[in-house]
């Protein structure tokens, strides 16, 4: 069974066992993968963390019960895997913007979860990105510094990428790039994801490469990035999310490369050894930019 099929089968397992107290480790075991790797690949393929997918599926099935039956809400909560009616009501209200009792009275139309095109969309995207992977290049970068703005992101939330948009807007509106001295590639801006954790959080940074860290403007963050080999891909914003899915599921397993260690911490400087880097040319207004993916030969 290939990785895509394995993740697909894990969603079917969730659909059949959602009412039970299942765990990420238990679902991963069904897929014969370690919990950490399974969690990463599940999000890569589906766009959801395992916990978020499970919770959304439970809420969808509960919403069908609320709308289409006269069962008491407390019963609906328990038969759909929630620990209490209070927990169910809180999650339901956050998801649908209305309490279960009011939802029942309004009899709304429900969009199915997962969407019917979740997997067909994934398979079509592989054809769209074929040229991207055929034109891969490789380079090596020694240790370097990046200076800029950072924001924390949480993949487990519905608006996980909203802080990234806010960060880019501030970067542009305040013309922060022009205030940073000793730039190595003037006009080129990096977008970097680093410090990912097992709790589905990470840090995103918008910045520029600098030759030294003297006389930096107040309020900016400086990071030292460790030396690494990188695979370089040409992508566009509309294909970026699918690119990472295809990178991990299709390209990496047959490339002869693997991912290097992710991070080490040194005194005073966060030494994020191998972040993913988006490289945007000066005055980028859409179109193609480069992704630098850290790799090491197997």
Secondary structure as UniProt FT lines:
FT   HELIX           3..17
FT   TURN            18..19
FT   HELIX           24..30
FT   TURN            31..32
FT   HELIX           35..46
FT   HELIX           50..68
FT   HELIX           73..79
FT   TURN            80..81
FT   HELIX           85..96
FT   HELIX           100..106
FT   TURN            116..117
FT   HELIX           118..128
FT   HELIX           130..134
FT   STRAND          137..141
FT   STRAND          144..154
FT   TURN            155..156
FT   TURN            158..161
FT   HELIX           162..173
FT   TURN            174..175
FT   HELIX           176..179
FT   TURN            186..187
FT   STRAND          189..194
FT   TURN            198..199
FT   STRAND          201..210
FT   TURN            214..215
FT   TURN            218..219
FT   STRAND          221..225
FT   STRAND          228..236
FT   HELIX           237..239
FT   HELIX           240..246
FT   HELIX           247..251
FT   HELIX           252..255
FT   STRAND          257..258
FT   STRAND          264..265
FT   STRAND          270..271
FT   TURN            273..274
FT   STRAND          276..280
FT   TURN            282..283
FT   STRAND          288..297
//
